[in-house]
Amino acid sequence: MARQLRTEYEGAIYHVMNRGDRREAIFLDDIDRRRFLQTLGETCERADWQVHAYCLMGNHFHLVLETPKPTLVAGMKWFLGTYTQRFNVRHQMRGHLFAGRYRSLLVDEGDDFYLRVVCDYVHLNPIRARMLEEGKSLEDYLWSSFPEYLKPEGKRAGWLRVDRLLGEHGIAADNARGRREFRDTMALRCGQEGHAEEKLWPEIRRGWRFGAEDFIERVAEKIPTPDVKSLGSHIRDVHQDTMEEKSRSLIGAYLSKLRMGENEFRGLKKGHPLKVKLAARLRRETTMTMAWIARELNAGSPQTLWRALWLEKM
């Protein structure tokens, strides 16, 4: 599933995200969402994971998980493969469901500040995506771990760990009072724009590690030193992941300026001037291949797109 070298060690924490293949939906209804969470719970039992936060969106998901044992790669392989099989059987479909690689941001497990920022980022996803109807609160979005945090311990999944995040929010006990305090704190965040921690969000979106200045030095003491060949491969893949995120960000900004949805844009003719214009910008400002650009924009074959760009310059 993943080509990049994954940093694994006991007690590591990750923010994991993956999108549907061609950015298509990975959940068609609530039954799919419940099955995804069921599969996540089975994975936690198999791989000994602890989940601190999750959020299921339309065509992607976010997880913040802790691995007491170094089982990220094996666990993700089983998790994504099993959910894909169940999804395909139920909907009588075949082939890939997820994009080729999942992103895994290594989070500083030695300072819960970074865990809190990542979990808050995940829990606030429905607000940023404007997925809540007017008058609804964050806890009304059922496919996030946030409303689960507001339930008594006995009514939550056993694999959801709440103590570290609550503690970093200054909440001493997982009781009714503490849960109300957590709800009120996050409700306040929903109404705040330009919060100081938002300056850290680009690191979460595009980076491969998130922590204090000495974080990587501490990580290096826990894992074997990779050989030069593996390290070089890792650096190239991290660059590729970062560049892919930059490219998707440029696409999103372009569509936002056009006030056009992704499906509407992809539905335009393959050689539409808007697609050609965006492709030219992606070639100028990123290192993504023409094959990737043509596929993401639904702009025909790479050769056809090359020809359209050449004609535009004439």
C-alpha positions as CSV (number, residue, x, y, z in Angstrom):
1,M,0.0,0.0,0.0
2,A,2.7,2.5,1.0
3,R,6.0,3.0,-0.8
4,Q,7.6,5.5,1.6
5,L,9.7,4.3,4.6
6,R,7.5,4.4,7.7
7,T,9.1,5.3,11.0
8,E,7.9,2.8,13.5
9,Y,8.7,2.3,17.2
10,E,6.9,1.5,20.4
11,G,4.6,4.3,21.6
12,A,4.7,6.2,18.4
13,I,1.7,8.5,17.6
14,Y,0.5,9.2,14.0
15,H,-2.0,11.3,12.2
16,V,-3.1,9.1,9.4
17,M,-5.1,10.2,6.4
18,N,-6.2,8.6,3.2
19,R,-8.5,9.6,0.3
20,G,-10.6,7.6,-2.1
21,D,-9.1,6.6,-5.4
22,R,-9.5,9.5,-7.8
23,R,-10.8,11.4,-4.8
24,E,-14.1,9.4,-5.0
25,A,-16.3,8.6,-2.0
26,I,-15.2,5.9,0.4
27,F,-18.6,5.9,2.2
28,L,-21.9,5.7,0.3
29,D,-24.1,5.6,3.4
30,D,-24.2,5.2,7.2
31,I,-23.9,1.5,6.9
32,D,-20.5,2.0,5.3
33,R,-19.4,4.4,8.0
34,R,-20.4,1.9,10.8
35,R,-18.6,-0.9,9.0
36,F,-15.5,1.3,8.7
37,L,-15.5,1.9,12.5
38,Q,-16.2,-1.7,13.1
39,T,-13.1,-2.6,11.0
40,L,-11.1,0.0,12.8
41,G,-12.0,-1.6,16.1
42,E,-11.0,-5.0,14.8
43,T,-7.7,-3.5,13.6
44,C,-7.1,-2.0,17.1
45,E,-7.5,-5.4,18.6
46,R,-5.2,-7.1,16.1
47,A,-2.5,-4.4,16.0
48,D,-2.8,-3.2,19.6
49,W,-3.7,0.3,18.5
50,Q,-5.2,3.1,20.7
51,V,-7.2,5.8,18.8
52,H,-7.2,9.3,20.2
53,A,-9.4,10.9,17.5
54,Y,-11.0,10.1,14.2
55,C,-13.2,11.9,11.7
56,L,-14.9,10.3,8.6
57,M,-15.5,12.7,5.7
58,G,-17.0,12.1,2.3
59,N,-14.0,10.9,0.4
60,H,-11.3,10.6,3.1
61,F,-10.7,9.9,6.8
62,H,-8.5,11.1,9.6
63,L,-7.1,9.0,12.4
64,V,-4.9,9.9,15.3
65,L,-3.6,6.7,16.7
66,E,-1.0,5.4,19.1
67,T,1.0,2.2,18.6
68,P,2.3,0.7,21.9
69,K,3.9,-1.8,19.5
70,P,5.5,-0.9,16.2
71,T,2.5,-2.1,14.1
72,L,1.5,0.9,11.9
73,V,2.4,-0.7,8.5
74,A,1.0,-4.2,9.3
75,G,-2.1,-2.7,10.9
76,M,-2.9,-0.2,8.0
77,K,-2.4,-3.0,5.4
78,W,-5.0,-5.2,7.1
79,F,-7.3,-2.2,7.9
80,L,-7.5,-0.7,4.4
81,G,-7.5,-4.0,2.7
82,T,-10.3,-5.5,4.8
83,Y,-12.5,-2.4,4.6
84,T,-12.0,-2.3,0.8
85,Q,-13.1,-6.0,0.5
86,R,-16.2,-5.4,2.6
87,F,-17.1,-2.2,0.7
88,N,-16.7,-3.9,-2.7
89,V,-18.7,-7.0,-1.7
90,R,-21.5,-4.9,-0.3
91,H,-21.7,-2.6,-3.4
92,Q,-20.8,-5.3,-5.9
93,M,-17.7,-3.4,-7.0
94,R,-14.1,-4.3,-7.8
95,G,-10.7,-2.7,-7.7
96,H,-9.0,-0.1,-5.5
97,L,-11.1,2.0,-3.1
98,F,-8.2,4.1,-1.6
99,A,-5.5,6.2,-3.2
100,G,-2.2,4.5,-3.5
101,R,-0.5,5.8,-0.3
102,Y,-1.9,6.8,3.0
103,R,-0.2,9.8,4.7
104,S,1.2,9.3,8.2
105,L,2.4,12.3,10.1
106,L,4.6,11.3,13.0
107,V,3.5,13.2,16.2
108,D,5.7,14.0,19.1
109,E,4.5,11.6,21.8
110,G,6.7,13.2,24.4
111,D,4.7,16.4,24.6
112,D,0.9,16.2,24.6
113,F,0.6,19.7,23.3
114,Y,1.2,18.3,19.8
115,L,-1.3,15.5,20.4
116,R,-3.9,18.1,21.4
117,V,-3.3,20.3,18.3
118,V,-3.6,17.3,16.0
119,C,-6.8,16.0,17.7
120,D,-8.4,19.4,17.7
121,Y,-7.5,19.7,14.0
122,V,-9.3,16.4,13.3
123,H,-12.3,17.2,15.5
124,L,-12.8,20.6,13.8
125,N,-12.8,19.1,10.3
126,P,-16.7,19.3,9.9
127,I,-16.6,23.0,10.8
128,R,-13.8,23.7,8.2
129,A,-15.6,21.7,5.6
130,R,-19.0,23.5,6.4
131,M,-20.7,20.1,6.8
132,L,-22.9,21.2,9.6
133,E,-26.3,22.7,9.0
134,E,-27.1,26.1,10.5
135,G,-27.9,25.8,14.2
136,K,-26.1,22.5,14.6
137,S,-23.1,22.1,16.9
138,L,-19.9,20.1,16.6
139,E,-21.3,17.2,18.6
140,D,-24.1,16.8,16.1
141,Y,-21.6,15.4,13.5
142,L,-21.9,11.7,14.4
143,W,-19.0,10.4,12.4
144,S,-16.3,11.9,14.5
145,S,-14.8,10.8,17.8
146,F,-15.8,14.2,19.4
147,P,-19.4,13.2,20.3
148,E,-17.9,9.9,21.7
149,Y,-15.8,11.9,24.1
150,L,-19.0,13.4,25.5
151,K,-20.4,9.9,26.4
152,P,-19.7,8.0,29.7
153,E,-16.9,5.6,29.5
154,G,-19.1,2.5,29.3
155,K,-20.9,3.8,26.2
156,R,-17.7,4.4,24.2
157,A,-15.7,2.0,22.2
158,G,-12.9,0.4,24.2
159,W,-10.3,1.3,21.6
160,L,-10.9,5.1,21.9
161,R,-8.5,6.6,24.5
162,V,-9.6,9.9,25.9
163,D,-7.4,10.6,28.9
164,R,-4.4,12.2,27.2
165,L,-6.4,14.7,25.1
166,L,-8.7,15.6,28.1
167,G,-5.6,16.0,30.3
168,E,-3.9,18.3,27.8
169,H,-7.1,20.4,27.8
170,G,-6.7,20.7,31.6
171,I,-9.6,18.3,32.4
172,A,-8.6,16.2,35.3
173,A,-11.3,13.6,35.2
174,D,-13.4,11.7,32.7
175,N,-16.7,12.5,34.4
176,A,-19.9,14.5,33.6
177,R,-18.3,17.7,34.6
178,G,-15.1,17.1,32.7
179,R,-17.1,16.1,29.5
180,R,-19.2,19.3,29.8
181,E,-16.0,21.4,30.1
182,F,-14.5,19.7,27.0
183,R,-17.7,20.3,25.0
184,D,-17.7,24.0,26.0
185,T,-14.1,24.4,25.1
186,M,-14.5,23.0,21.7
187,A,-17.7,25.0,21.1
188,L,-15.7,28.1,21.8
189,R,-13.1,26.9,19.3
190,C,-15.8,26.5,16.6
191,G,-16.6,30.2,16.9
192,Q,-13.0,31.4,16.8
193,E,-11.4,32.4,13.5
194,G,-7.6,33.0,13.3
195,H,-6.8,31.0,16.5
196,A,-3.1,31.0,17.2
197,E,-2.8,27.2,16.7
198,E,-4.1,27.5,13.2
199,K,-0.6,28.7,12.2
200,L,0.5,25.1,13.0
201,W,-2.0,23.4,10.7
202,P,0.1,23.7,7.5
203,E,2.7,21.4,9.3
204,I,-0.1,18.9,9.9
205,R,-1.3,19.1,6.3
206,R,2.0,18.9,4.5
207,G,4.7,17.7,6.9
208,W,5.9,14.2,7.9
209,R,6.6,15.0,11.5
210,F,5.0,17.4,14.1
211,G,6.8,18.1,17.3
212,A,9.4,20.0,19.3
213,E,12.8,20.9,17.9
214,D,14.5,17.9,19.4
215,F,11.8,15.5,18.4
216,I,13.7,13.8,15.5
217,E,16.8,13.4,17.7
218,R,14.6,11.6,20.3
219,V,13.1,9.4,17.5
220,A,16.6,8.6,16.2
221,E,17.5,7.1,19.5
222,K,14.5,4.7,19.3
223,I,14.9,3.2,15.8
224,P,17.8,1.6,13.9
225,T,19.7,4.0,11.7
226,P,18.5,3.4,8.1
227,D,21.1,2.7,5.4
228,V,21.9,5.5,3.0
229,K,19.8,4.0,0.2
230,S,16.7,3.7,2.4
231,L,17.2,7.2,3.8
232,G,17.4,8.6,0.3
233,S,14.3,6.8,-0.8
234,H,12.5,8.1,2.3
235,I,13.5,11.7,1.6
236,R,12.3,11.4,-2.0
237,D,8.9,9.9,-0.9
238,V,8.4,12.6,1.7
239,H,9.1,15.2,-0.9
240,Q,6.6,13.5,-3.2
241,D,3.9,13.5,-0.5
242,T,4.5,17.1,0.3
243,M,4.3,18.1,-3.3
244,E,1.1,16.1,-3.8
245,E,-0.5,18.0,-0.9
246,K,0.7,21.3,-2.4
247,S,-0.8,20.3,-5.7
248,R,-4.2,19.4,-4.2
249,S,-4.1,22.7,-2.3
250,L,-3.6,24.6,-5.5
251,I,-6.5,22.7,-7.1
252,G,-8.7,23.4,-4.2
253,A,-7.9,27.1,-4.2
254,Y,-8.5,27.3,-8.0
255,L,-11.9,25.6,-7.6
256,S,-12.8,27.9,-4.7
257,K,-12.0,30.9,-6.8
258,L,-14.3,29.5,-9.6
259,R,-16.9,28.7,-7.0
260,M,-17.1,25.3,-8.6
261,G,-17.3,21.8,-6.9
262,E,-14.8,19.1,-7.7
263,N,-17.3,16.8,-9.4
264,E,-18.6,19.7,-11.5
265,F,-15.0,20.6,-12.6
266,R,-14.1,17.0,-13.4
267,G,-17.3,16.8,-15.5
268,L,-16.1,19.6,-17.8
269,K,-14.9,18.5,-21.3
270,K,-11.4,17.0,-21.1
271,G,-9.8,19.8,-23.1
272,H,-11.8,22.6,-21.4
273,P,-9.7,25.9,-21.2
274,L,-10.2,25.9,-17.4
275,K,-8.5,22.5,-17.1
276,V,-5.7,23.5,-19.4
277,K,-5.1,26.7,-17.5
278,L,-4.9,24.8,-14.1
279,A,-2.7,22.1,-15.7
280,A,-0.2,24.7,-16.8
281,R,-0.1,26.2,-13.4
282,L,0.5,22.8,-11.8
283,R,3.4,22.2,-14.2
284,R,4.9,25.5,-13.4
285,E,4.6,25.4,-9.6
286,T,4.9,21.7,-8.7
287,T,6.9,18.6,-9.8
288,M,3.9,16.4,-10.3
289,T,3.9,14.3,-13.5
290,M,1.6,15.1,-16.4
291,A,0.0,11.6,-15.9
292,W,-0.9,12.6,-12.3
293,I,-2.3,16.0,-13.4
294,A,-4.3,14.5,-16.3
295,R,-5.8,11.9,-13.9
296,E,-6.6,14.4,-11.1
297,L,-8.3,16.9,-13.5
298,N,-10.0,14.2,-15.6
299,A,-8.3,16.0,-18.6
300,G,-7.7,13.0,-20.9
301,S,-4.4,11.3,-21.6
302,P,-1.1,12.9,-20.7
303,Q,-0.3,13.2,-24.4
304,T,-3.5,15.0,-25.1
305,L,-2.9,17.4,-22.2
306,W,0.7,18.1,-23.4
307,R,-0.7,19.0,-26.8
308,A,-3.3,21.3,-25.3
309,L,-0.6,23.1,-23.3
310,W,1.6,23.5,-26.4
311,L,-1.2,25.0,-28.4
312,E,-2.0,27.4,-25.5
313,K,1.5,28.8,-25.8
314,M,1.3,29.5,-29.5
